[in-house]
Amino acid sequence: MFDKNDVVQVKKDIETCIGQKIVLKSNIGRNKVLEKEGKLISTYPNVFVVQFEEQNKTASYSYTDVLIKSVEISVPNSKNQYQNLFGNSSLF
């Protein structure tokens, strides 16, 4: 079980990336991983919203998805290389 403070910290970390380009990896089941570039457009109390570049689609994800590592967010660093926002890559 996760502590409420863990979710709050993940939300704060994600809020710092609003408006930035990100790469989102999502485990969609049966050993399939979706990896897309997009822009983090907003956060809400329980979810955050990403607008993907292709076909101008949006999707929402919960902060607990990040905690259980079914979703990973990578942001560009100073050298324009993407690195995981929450440490090393895990299951992907």
N, C-alpha and C positions, 0 to 999 in steps of 0.2 A: 504494500500500500504506500502511496505517496503522501508526503506531508503537504498541507495547504501552502506552506511557504515555498515549496519547490515549484508549484504551479505559478505562484506570484512572481518568482524570480524568472521563470521562463517567459512569462508575459512581459516583464520589464525589459528583458534582453531583446525580445522580438520587437517591442515598441521602438527601440533605438534604430531599427532598420526600416521604418516606414518610409516609403518613397524610393528605396534602394532597389537595384536589380539584384535578384537572388537566383540560385539554382535550388530547386526543391526536388528531393528524392522521396518517393512514397512507395511503400510496400503495398501492392494491390492484390496480394494473395497468390497462392500456388507458385511461389518462387518467382514472381514477376515484380519488376521494379519499374516505376514510372519516373523518368527524370526530365524535367522541363525547366526552361528559363522563364522568369516572370518578374513581376514587381510587387512588392508587399504594399498593398494600398490602404489597409486599415486594420485596426484591432478592436475587438469588442470584449466584454467581460469573460466570455467562454471560448471564443474562436478568433482566428485571424483570417484575412482574406488576401488571396494572391491573384493578380491578373496576369494570365499567361500571354505571351507574345503572339503565339499562333492563334488565329481566328478571334482574338480579343475576348477569350473566355475567362471567367473567374471561377475560383473554387475556394471553399472555406475549410479550415482545418482546426481542430481543437488543440489546446496547449498540452493536453494529456497525450495526444498523438506524438508529440515531440518527446515527452517524458518516457513513453514506452518504446520509443525509437522506431515507430512505424512511419515517421516522417522525419527527414533530416533537412536542415536549411544550411546552405553555404552562401557566404557573402564574399565579395571581392576584398582583398587586402590592398596594401599600398602598391604592390607590384601587379595589380589587376589579375591576380590568381585567386581562384575561389578556394576558401577554406571553411570547414564546418563551423558553424556558429557556436556549437556546444561541444567542442572537443573533437576527438577522433571519430572517424566513421566506424559504425558498429557492425550491423548485420548485412550491409549491402556490399 
